[in-house]
Amino acid sequence: MEIEKKTIAVVGAGVFGVSVANHLSRELDATSYRVKLVTLSDYVYFLPSAVRLTVSRDYSSSILPLKDVIDIGVETIKDKVVSFNTSNLILESEAVLDFDVLILATGSKWPDPIGSTFAFGDDYKTYLDKQASRVQEAEHIAFIGGGFVNSEIVGELLFKYQDEIKSGKRRISIIHNSDKLLPANGLYGDTVRSKVTDYLSGNGIKLYLNARGTISDDDPNQIILGDDASKHIRADLIYRGVGIAPNVPTNHIADFCDDRGFVQVQTNFQVNACKEGNIFAIGDVTNFRYHGIMKRDNWVDVLTKNVISFMKEGANAKLASCSCYEIGETPGAVSLGPKTGFGQFPVPFLGTVSIPSFVVAKAKCKSLFREKMEDMYKK
Ligand SMILES: Cc1cc2nc3c(=O)[nH]c(=O)nc-3n(C[C@H](O)[C@H](O)[C@H](O)COP(=O)(O)OP(=O)(O)OC[C@H]3O[C@@H](n4cnc5c(N)ncnc54)[C@H](O)[C@@H]3O)c2cc1C
C-alpha cells in the first residue's frame, strides 16, 4: 500500500530557502515526506557580493546554478507563487500546489543596480551588463538613500573611479535623510556611521545630508531636494534605494503582514496570523528587526527542527526560539571597495567598539564572502 506523503513547500531560492530545503530533505524520511522548492530562476544570486558587480562584471562571484547547491532530494518547481492560503499555493502557470507546511523565504525586492532573480529570472547577464554599462557611461551618478547597500556600492565606485572623481571628470552624490550615512534605526552606532560618512565625503563623494530627494515628474534626470522645487540637482544616472521592500505573494489571511509589509513571525519562525500554525517564514521577508546572514546557521537549524517537530506532533509541538538581535546594535561591517571598510561590535554597557579597518578589509572587503557563498546555500 502506498503511504500518502506529507508535503513541505518552500517558496524562494535565496540563501534561506535553499538551505532550509536542503536541511529538511536530509533530515526527513523520504518515504513519508517530500520537500518542494518553488523557484523563479535556475540560478541563485548571492547578495552580499553583488555590490561589486557593476565595476567587476565578474558574475561568477554572485551567481551560481541552483542545481549545484540544491540536494537531489529536493523537488524543484520552476514557477512563481502568485497567491496562497493555508493549504495551497497558486502558481503563475495556474498549477495548484497543496502543502501541509509552507515556508515563505521570498526575501525583498532590490532596486537597480542590484536587482533580484524575482526581477531578472534566468537572464542575469543581460540585466547586470546593462547596469554596468550605464554606470560606466554616466558622468554624474546620484543615489537617493544613503543606507547600507548604496553606501557599499558608492565605495566600490570610488575605488574604481578615484582618479576621475578627484579630477572632477566623474561625480557621485548621495542624498540621505539623516545627518550621517547608514540607517538611523539603532542597529548601527554613531561611530561607524561617522566613519563611513567622513570617508566618502573626504574622498570626493558629494553628500546631501538631512535631505529628502524626489525625482521630478517633469524631468527624470532631476532630483528635487525637499519640498522646494527650486532646490534641485541633475544627474545622468539616478539610483533610488531606500531600504528593504518585503516580497510577499498575495494572500487573504488577516494581519499576515505588519504595516510596512513584513510577515509577522514569532522567534520560532511561525507566522502569527496563521491559526493552523503551518506557515513559517524566514529571512528578509520577516518582521525581524535585523535582516542579514550573520545568524544564518542558527536560523536554518532552528527552523528545520521546528518544522520537523510540527510535522510530527502538530499544533502541540514545542517549538524553539532562534537567536536574533531584538535590541541594541548588531555586529556589522560596511565594505567601501576591496581595501577599505569599517565595522562595529556590540559590547554590553558600552554600545559598540570599532573593528579595526584592516580586519574588516581582510575579512569582508577583499572578497565580499565569495568563498563562503556556496556553503551558505549547501550547508
Ligand atoms: C547588496 C546587498 C548586500 C548585502 N550585504 C550583506 C552583508 O554584507 N552581510 C549580511 O549579513 N547581509 C547582507 N545583505 C543582506 C542579505 O544578503 C539578505 O539578508 C539575505 O540574502 C536574505 O536572504 P533571503 O533568502 O531572505 O532572500 P533572497 O536572497 O532575496 O531570496 C529570495 C528568493 O525568493 C524568490 N521569490 C520572491 N518571490 C517569489 C515568488 N512569488 N515565487 C517564487 N519565488 C519568489 C526570489 O526570486 C529570490 O530567489 C545584503 C543585501 C544586499 C541586497
The ligand as an ORCA input file, in Angstrom:
! r2SCAN-3c Opt
* xyz 0 1
  C      23.580     44.406     -1.898
  C      23.372     43.684     -0.618
  C      24.448     43.437      0.227
  C      24.268     42.746      1.421
  N      25.341     42.544      2.232
  C      25.184     41.856      3.388
  C      26.289     41.603      4.249
  O      27.404     42.044      3.979
  N      26.070     40.895      5.385
  C      24.827     40.422      5.728
  O      24.668     39.775      6.772
  N      23.762     40.639      4.931
  C      23.913     41.350      3.774
  N      22.835     41.587      2.969
  C      21.529     41.017      3.351
  C      21.445     39.546      2.968
  O      22.012     39.330      1.717
  C      19.984     39.128      2.995
  O      19.532     39.296      4.329
  C      19.770     37.684      2.565
  O      20.343     37.422      1.320
  C      18.279     37.395      2.531
  O      18.054     36.120      2.040
  P      16.578     35.611      1.723
  O      16.719     34.142      1.424
  O      15.652     36.042      2.793
  O      16.126     36.426      0.427
  P      16.696     36.455     -1.069
  O      18.117     36.085     -1.133
  O      16.283     37.772     -1.595
  O      15.877     35.304     -1.797
  C      14.503     35.401     -2.036
  C      14.166     34.492     -3.204
  O      12.755     34.384     -3.315
  C      12.389     34.412     -4.684
  N      10.982     34.811     -4.778
  C      10.446     36.004     -4.381
  N       9.110     35.995     -4.606
  C       8.805     34.791     -5.175
  C       7.595     34.211     -5.646
  N       6.427     34.864     -5.574
  N       7.637     32.963     -6.155
  C       8.823     32.263     -6.211
  N       9.992     32.786     -5.773
  C       9.990     34.032     -5.270
  C      13.372     35.414     -5.287
  O      13.431     35.276     -6.681
  C      14.665     35.014     -4.555
  O      15.300     33.966     -5.214
  C      22.982     42.282      1.778
  C      21.889     42.518      0.928
  C      22.077     43.225     -0.259
  C      20.914     43.482     -1.168
*
